[in-house]
Amino acid sequence: MTPSESQRPHAHQGDRIDVCLVALGALPVVDPNLQRPIGGTETRAWQFAKGLAARDDASASLVVRTTHSRPAFERNGVTILPRHERLFTLYEAVGHSLEKSPRFPGIRIRRLNPNLIWQLPVVALHRTFLSRPRDPRRPCPFFQQIPADVFVAFGVQSTAATVIASAHETSRPAVLVLGSDSDLDERYKSGSAFVSPYGDRGDVCHHILMRADAIVAQTEKQQRLLRDRFGRESTLIQNPIDAAEWDERASASLNPDDTAGLDRFILWVGRAESVHKRPLICLELARMLPDVDFLMILNPRDPAVQREVYHHAPPNVRCVSHVPFERIPSVFARAAALVSTSSLEGFPNVFLQAALSRVPIASLEVGEELLSRFPGSRVAHGDLSALSAFLRDAWTGNGPDSNTLDVARNVVINEHGLERQTTLLAEVLCAARS
């Protein structure tokens, strides 16, 4: 089917709603055999896709990125639609090594990488002769051809702009699900030349927030920022988690490499990047607590930051780059506490996972709105000494007691269940369709 054959390729019958969710990085959570890192956005999209597919009144498809051709397939009742982007990995690698510069030739090398010797010419050749720069606010035939009643895009980034444009070109609605608070940067304005740390233009991000038919926020803070900065209202839907699946996997056997040989540890989980997750701060904490073991699940992102963490990690820090998703609950079950050094978050999945696992949560700066509902957690408001004191107590058995942690677990079960949150999302999607 092409857009010319049907300007509105709906697939619903009666009151049934067919939903297409777009989270290009979600293939590793769908197919754990890929052994690649999984982020919060991808986890959230997959949970919602499974939740919708389990309903009698809905069906779900999920668009994911692949670097080689792969046919559509089904997983957990969800139709997986691969989008082939064979040069994505190459563009991403070059992007990590370069940054824009006001001086000629307009870019500068941020970090030396021997692979740039061959990567840069290939990218330059492709951009010059084989492709034209594409405005992400234009529709894309790939999305236009998908039979769905409504689209769901995750995060304020260029792909969301394309999804929204493609939906509108075929007279269908698109719903935006916010990610971190950085999705609501006050520098996102019409005509803005600002570029986010992830390469998205401020004017494009503003366009996304203005054009989405409905917006889902993760926290009340995001609702306030969206209203105050962009004049848009939103629906509050908190992150979902499948508690039964999580508990079932919590007793799974671990490979020694999953925890770098540690039986008990303070757990840190995040990307190797210095803008939001800030893993180097975790090393500072570890130096303050030399008799406490730390495990960092350091998902690859910025090679320079990853090298710096490995090079400067004190003896009580062990790092692993990946743990298969199905064994993550078992890792949490062995943690004495979870620590976050993030500067910006939305609604961290790891907080839900820790609370469900009865693990105390310690955050340097973010999550006060959420953690105030989880007894046995602490936000240090930037105070490393206070954070280290909380972690030492958790490590030595002087932290929150089991009854307190049970209360936090029950909050997750009662308020963040997959069925409950999916029902709320389905209501938003049905309203957008009508």
Secondary structure, 3 states (H helix, E strand, C coil): CCCCCCCCCCCCCCCCEEEEEECHHHHHHHCHHHCCCCCHHHHHHHHHHHHHHCCCCEEEEEEEEECCCCCCEEECCEEEEEEECCCHHHHHHHHHHEEECCCCCCEEECCCCCCHHHHHHHHHHHHHHHCCCCCCCCCCHHHHCCCCCEEEEECCCHHHHHHHHHHHHCCCCEEEECCCHHHHCCCCCCCCCCECCCCCEHHHHHHHHHHCCEEEECCHHHHHHHHHHHCCCCEECCCCECHHHHHHHCCCCCCHHHHCCCCCEEEEEEECCCCCCCHHHHHHHHHHCCCCCEEEEEECCCHHHHHHHHHHCCCCEEEECCCCHHHHHHHHHCEEEEEECCCCCCCCHHHHHHHHCCCCEEECCCCHHHHCCCCCEEECCCCHHHHHHHHHHHHHCCCCCHHHHHHHHHHHHHHCEHHHHHHHHHHHHHHHHC
